[in-house]
Amino acid sequence: MPDLPPRLPPPPDSAAAPLPRPARLTPTDHELLLDLLDTPTTGPLESDGDGPAARLWEAGRAYATAAAALGLRVLRHAPAEPEVLRRDDVPLTVREAAKDETFLARQPSLVLRLGPELPRQDTVMFNVHLDTVAGWWPARFDGRRFTGRGAIDAKGPAVALLAGIRAARAAEPALGSRIGVLIQAVAGEEGGAMGTFGTRPLVEEGFTGGLNLFCEPTGHRFLPRSTASMTACVRVRGEDAVDDRPEAGHNATVLLGHIGQYLALALPSRIGDGKVCVAGLHTGERHNRVYGTGRLLLNVSYGSRQTGRAAERMLGQALREALADFSARAAGTRDLARTATDAARITSLHWYKRGLPALDGRGRAPWAEELLERRAGLVRWPDEEPAFTCDAIWMAGVPDSYTAVFGPGNLHTNHAHADGEYADLDDLDQYADEIARVLVARVRHPPQDGDVTHDDGAPQAPHALSAVAPGAAADRISPR
């Protein structure tokens, strides 16, 4: 058996009390994780059709069976209703994929509860996703490291979560009576679905707590923020030409290449609290033809609805500049003269995804931050370090609650979306111990009167001009 890792000490000003013994994953937990890793759960939005068929139902049942041994019971194991996709902020890719009537049926979400139904303020909710990105290989465990798709994102954290709950119950029997626990084990987190048919409907049905932790890799730091993202498509619709007469058509390849370079250089500095990803560009595959049509995709993250709308305006402005710059540069080039003249007319901006909420809970519930830092001994994610996007966005606006993203490992270091994804047992053991300390602290240190921050809980209105609504017109880039 490998040596047990030393526990990280609490911060110097922490009042955290250690558990009677550190939480650890058991051999049964190891078997559960290997079983989950060997169960392919690639979501339809990620699947290229070449890998093994997804078995999310089986993964959910295996997880529920393991949770039942700890006293958690199943409240729901079912896909979302089709109505959840008929909303104007659902990404266009999701709408199109859902034309297949089996789309939702293959992606159930699981809700588990420990203890009776209690008021929100007396409930701790954990959200973890069982779907994964594409790419699957047989799971392995060498005694120190688990490898397999989902090892760190997020099947490993899901199993460590159960180990933490088990240890917390052993240390504090009031967990499950005075304080309840909810687990959302969702589908639809990967593939750009943004939780629209996994996490969001569960949140809207009230499966939330006063304290909510989303189990994503954060290096054991709790992050009370989550950015949202928007996806734009710059589309060129011109006329093709034969390679012998390139001047006769519109060269979408050159035009979109120029636009992509311009946006990559000019736009990031204008986005205040997010990032810009200039992504896929496609016009054609052949060498003996001028392609007059094509598309360029961009993804832009943001930290609030206000900055998201500002980013939309900045993108539109930068695109107009890119078109003007191209027309000025290419006007004297014979083969590109027609493209330069018509660039603004044949180019349009379309939104595949926008108007999603973003989460920023900093300072919203001091009692929760004190509990996590001082009582449980966790470390907070620095304010100056950028956040990332996950399903926690759907907790924005939920009243009487505090939400943070918190998990082991690192998306990059642990190869979360790449070959060789892994999770170290030491890391998962540490996470289980942290989960246990959070739960024990929550039982022993309830919020005092006046500690809970109340708000109206009104859902944030979707973007009024969202172009992903059925029949909505695409934004146009006018020549003016």
N, C-alpha and C positions, 0 to 999 in steps of 0.2 A: 504494500500500500504506500502511495507517495506521502511524503511528509505534509502535514497540514500547514497551510500558509498562515503567517501571523496576521492577526486582524489589524487593519489600519486604525490608529488611535483616533478618537474624536478630536475635533478642533480644540485648541487650548481653552476657549471660554465655554466649552460644552458642559452641560449638566447631565449628559446621557449616562444612564446606568447600564452596565454590561448585562447581557443575558446570563443565566446560570451556566450555560455552555453555548459555544458558538453554533449557529445553524450550519448544517452541512447537508449536501445531497447524499442520499443513501444509494446503495446498489440498485434498489428498486427504481429510484429516480433516474439513475443512469440508463436502465433498461427502457424506461418510458421515453427518455429523450432519444435514444437510438431508434426506438419504434417510430416516433414522430418524424425523425430525420429520414427514415426509410419509407415514409409515407409521402408520396409526391403531392404537393398542394399548390402547384403553380396556378395562379389565377388566369382566367381566360384572356385578360388584357395583356398578359405577359407571355402567353403560350405561343410558340411558333408552329405547333402541331407535330414537332419531331420528338418531343420528350414523352415520358409515360403519362398516362391519363391522370388528372388530378383526383385526389380522394379526400377532399375536405370533410365530407361526412364522417369517414372513418377516423380521421385525425381528431375531430371534435368528440366522437364517442370515446376514443381512447383517453383523451384528456379528462372528460367528464367522469369516466370510471375511476381514474386515479384521484380526482378531486373528491369523489364520493367517500373514499376511505378516510378523508379528513373531516367529513361532515358536511361538505358542500353539496347542495342539491341543484338539479337542473330546473331553471325557471323557463328557459326557452332554448330550443335548438331548431332553427328554421331559417330559411332565407327571408329577405325583406319582401314586402308587398310591391307589386309593379308600380304603384302610385308614387313611390319614393323617387323614381326616375323621371317623373313628369314635372320637374321643377326647373326653373330657368337658369339655375347655377350648377346643374349637373353637367360635367364635361361632355363635350360632343362625342368623344371616343366611347364613352360609356353608353350614351344613347344609341349610337350606331351598333355597338356590340349587343345591346339588349334586344335588338330586333330578332335575335335568336331566342326563341321562347325557353330554351334550357339555360340561358345565361344566369338568371338569378337562382334557379333550382339547383345549380351545381355549387352554390356559394352560401352555405348556411353560416349563421353566426350563433354562438353559444353564450348563454348567460347563466352564471352560477351564483348561488347565495349561501353564505354561512350565517346561520342564525335566523331569527324571525325578521319579518319586514319591519324596519325601524325608520324613524324620520331621517331625512337626508343628512342632517348634521351629525347623526350617530352612526353613519355608514362610511366606510372607506371603499372606494371603487378602484379596481385595477383594470386597465385595458391592455390587451396583448393581441397581436394578430397571428393567425395560423397560416395565412396564405404567404407565398414567397414569390420572388422573382423567378425567371426562367433559369434552367440549368439544374440538373439533378445528377447525383452520383451516390453510390452506396455509402452509408454512414460508417464512420470508424471512431473508435475510442481506444487510445493507447495507454490509458491509465492517468493521463494528464490533460489530454486535449480531445475534444469532440470535433470532427469535421463532417460537413454535410450541408446541403442547402437549408438555410434557416437556423443554423447553429447559434448565431448571434442575433439574427433578425427574422423571427423573434422566438423560435421554439425553445432555445436554451433559457432565455429569461422567463418564458412561460413555466417551464419545469422548476426553475429556481424559485419562482413565486410560490408554488405549492410547498416547496421545502421551507420557505420562510413562514408561511401561514402555519405549518405544522409546528415549527419551533415556537412561534408566538403563542399558540394555544397551550403548549406545554408550560410556558413560562407565565401565562396570564389566562386562567380559565374563564374570565369574564369576556374574553373575545368570543363572539358568537352568541352572547346573551345581551350584555350591556352595549357592546359595539358590534355592528354587523359588517360583513364583507361581501362585496359584489365583485365578480370577475366577468368582464366582457372579453370573450375570445372570438375575435371577429374575422370575417373575410373582407375582401375589398379594400385592403390598405395599400397594396402594391399596384403597379400598372397605371398609375395616374387616376385611379378611381377616387382618391382623396376621401375615403370613408363615406361617400354619399349613399351607399346602400348597405354599409356595415355599421360603422360607429354612429353616424348621425341619427338613423332611426331609433337606435337604442337609447341615445341621449334624450331624444325628444319624447320617448315613452317613459322617461323618468328613472332609468337604470343608472343613477349617478349617486355620488356621495358628497358629504361636506368636504372630504379630502379625496382627490382623484389623481392617480399616478398612471401615466402611460409608459409602458415598458418598452423603451427604445434605447439603443446604445448611446449613453452619454458619459461614459467613463466614470460612473458612480457619482456623478454630480447631478443635482436636481435643477431642472431648467423650467422656470415658470413662463416660458414663451414658446410660441410655435408660429413660424411664418406660414403664410399661404402662398400660392403661386398662380400665375395666369399663363396661359399658352396662346400665342398668337401665330397666325399663318399669313405670311406675305405671299400673295398669289399674283402671278403674271399670266395674262391671257391674251396672247398675241397670235401672229400667224407664223407657221413653219416656213422653211425655205430649204431648197436643195443645196448641197454643199458647194456646187459650182457657182451659185448666185446667192451668197450669204446676205448681200445687201437688200435682197427682195423681201426678207422676212424680219421678224423680231427675234433677237437673240436673248432668250430668257436666261440662258446659262450665264452669260456675261453680266446681264443686268442684276440678277439675283446674287451673283458672286460679289458684285460691287456693293450691293445693299448689305449683304452679310458682313463684309469687312468694315463698312462704315459704321454699322450698328455696334459691332463688337468693340470698335475703338471709341465711339462717341457716347454710347448709352450708359455703360456702367457707372461713370462718374456722376450721372444725373439721377441715379436711383439711390435714394437716401438710406434706406434700411434693408435693402435686398440685394440680390445678385441677378446677373443676366447670363443666360446660356443661349448662345447662337448655335442652333442644333442642326437638324436634318435639312439638306438641300437636295432637291430632285428635279431634273428636267428630262433626261433620257439616258439611254444606254449606248447609242450607236455613234460612230465617228463621222459618218458621211451625211450629216443632216444638221440643220440649224433648228433647234427646238424653240418654238414660240410660246410655249406654256411651261409652267413649273411652279414650285412652291418652296418656301423657306420657313422653317419652324423656329420659334424662339420661346424660351421659358423665362419668366421674370418672377422672382419671389419678392414678398413685401411683408412688413411687420404689422400693418394696420390697414383697415379699409381706406382711410384717408390717404396714406402713402401709396396704396394700391391704385387708387384713382389718379393720383399724381403721376405714377409710373405709366399708366395708360396714356396720359397726355404727352408725357415725355417720349414715349415710343412713337406716337403719331407724328410729333414734331420732328424727331430724328429721322423718320422715314421720309418725310417731305424734303428734309435737307439732303438725304442720300439720293433721292430722285433728281433734285436740282443739280447736285454735284455731278451725277452721272451724265445728265444732259449737257452740262457745260463742258465736261471733259471729252465726251464722245461725239459732240456735234460735228467736228471736222474730220471724223474718221469715216471713210466711205462705207465700209461694211456695217458700221453701227449707226449710221445717220438716221435711218428710219426708227430704230430703237430709241435713240436719243430724243427724237421729236415726239414720240408717242409714249414715252416712259410713264408719265403720270396717268395717262388715260388707260393704259392696259394693266396697271398695278392696283391692287386693292388689299386692304387689311381685314382679316377675319379673325374672330375670337373663338377658339375652341374651348377655352375655359377662362372664366374670370368672375369676379364678384364674390369669391369665397371669403369667409371671415378669417381673421388672424387672432391669435391668443397672446395677451400680455397681462399676466396676473401679478406683476411686481407691485408690492405694497398693498395689494387688495385685501389680504387677510394676514395681518402680522402674526396672529396666533398660529397659523399653519407654518409660516416660515420659521417661527421660534421652535415649534415642535420638531420640524425636520432638522434644523441646524443644532439647536441646543439640547433637545430631549433625545433625538435619535442619532445625533452626531454626524449628520450628512454634510456634505460640502456643496455650496451653491455654485452654479455655473456663472462665471463672471459676466457682468452686464456689458462689458466692452467686446465680448466674444460673440460672433453672429450665432443666431439660432438656426434651426432647420425646420423643414415642413413635415408634419405628421398629423394623424387623426385628432390630436389634442385641440385642433382649431375649433372643433364642434362644441367645446366646453365654453367658448367665448359667449358671455351673456347669460350663462346659467346662474341663477341666483344662489346666494348662501353657499358658495362653494369655492374651493381653491384647487387649482390644477397645476401639475408639473409633469414634465417628461423626465424619466429617471430609469436608468438601466446600466448594465455592465457593458464593457467593451467599447469599441470604436467602429463606426461604419467603415472607415477607410482601412484602419490597421487590421481589422478582423475580416477584411475582404467580403463585406456584407453582400454586395451585388456583383461579385466576381467569382472566378474559379478559386477553389481552396478556402471557402468560408469556414471559419472555425470559432470555437469558444473554448477557453481554458477552464478546466474544472475549478482552479483556484478562484477565477473571476466569478463563476457561477456560485460557488460557496460564499464568497464575500457578499454577493448580491442577496442571496437567501438570508444571510445574517442581517443585512441592512433592512430588508423587508420586515423581518421579525422585530427589529428594534423600532421601526416606524409604528408597527401595530401595537406593540406593548406600550410605547409612549402615548399612543392615541387613547388607549384604555385608561392609563394612569394619569393623564394630564388633559382632561377635557377643556374645551374653550370656556372661559368665564363669561358671565353676562356682559354684553357689550363688545365681546371679542369678534363675533361673527359679523362680517360685512354684508349688509343687505343691499340688493339693487332690484330694479324692476324685472330683471330677467327677460326682458323683451327680446325676441330674436332679432338679430341684425337683418335689416331688409336686404334682399339680394339686389344687385346692381340693376338699376332701372333700365339700362340700355343693353343688358346682356344679350349678345348676339347668338347664344346657343339655344335660345328659346325657339320652339317650333315656328318656322315661318319668319323669324326675325331677319331683318335685312342686315347684310354685312356693312361694316363701316367702309366708306370709300375714301381714297386719297384723291382730293380734287387737284386739278392743275393749278389752282390759285394758291 
